[in-house]
Amino acid sequence: MPSDKPKFSVACLQVNAGNDLQKNIDTAVEMIGKAVDDGAELILMPENVTMMEWGRKAITSKAQAECDHQGLAVFKTAAKQHSVWLHCGSLAVSLDDGRVANRTYVLDSDGEIMARYDKIHMFDVDLGNGERYAESSTFAPGDKAVVVDLPWGRLGLTICYDLRFPALFRDLALAEADMITVPSAFTQVTGEAHWHVLLRSRAIETGAFIFAPAQTGTHPADRKTYGHALIIDPWGKVLADAGADPGIISANIDVAVVGKTRRKMPSLGHGRPFEPVSG
């Protein structure tokens, strides 16, 4: 999408959230303020930014409905106060059927909700050594890809495990997403093996900027996340890497680079129909 303001400053937060909702919110708000002071116009938070809880009972008991979600209300106020666009990572939002949505919100500089996205792909895996995850036992998967218009271009929305499904990223790019966000709480094991290569691959395949805010460190139930929040350009170059400690990374983004990259490598327009494998 053509933009009359193609250059801006982006910041991604890297946090070590626990199961204290208010403490996590306070930490995020403090970091938002620091990012604004450093000139950020778009700030992105990681998956589970307000709560890294463990177990279905604990998660469902602390999830809150959208209409009175404590974290969402505070983030809307922060966006308006600082006149900044906020991507709210993901929040545990309770649903009428007793399950929970792992949902992201994009807020404009007036604190208004401009987009919602529910994580589509559920992290149901057995990594060995007793490390097992079964998100589908607690969370209701989303079923809709989402792209939202920002003042600088279009932002495609994904969450964490979605990273392993390139068809979703291609769909977002074909919907003219200039940037794609991947707020995550990647495990230490899978992060060490796959995080950088997968994110760079998604940038290269789509010709889009990738913004990947992250959780890091040790959380309740001794869950460990990898960190290394990343900002990657459309050619696959890492512009910023947060390392292993909580903090803020930032970069100046020129959205015009997206069009230039896609003209150099126009693979999005080269897809061809084919018969699927049979038998």
PELIN-V303348 format. One record per helix or strand of 3 or more residues. SS is the DSSP state (@ for helix, = for strand). FROM is the first residue (numbers start at 1). TO is the last residue. If there is no record, write none. Layout:
ss: (SS;SS)
from: (FROM;FROM)
to: (TO;TO)
This chain:
ss: (=;@;=;@;@;@;=;=;=;=;=;=;@;=;=;@;@;=;@;=;=;@;=;=;=;=;@;@)
from: (7;21;42;56;66;70;85;91;100;113;124;132;135;146;153;160;166;179;188;209;214;220;223;230;238;247;256;267)
to: (15;37;44;62;68;82;87;94;107;118;126;134;137;150;159;164;174;184;206;212;219;222;226;232;241;254;264;269)
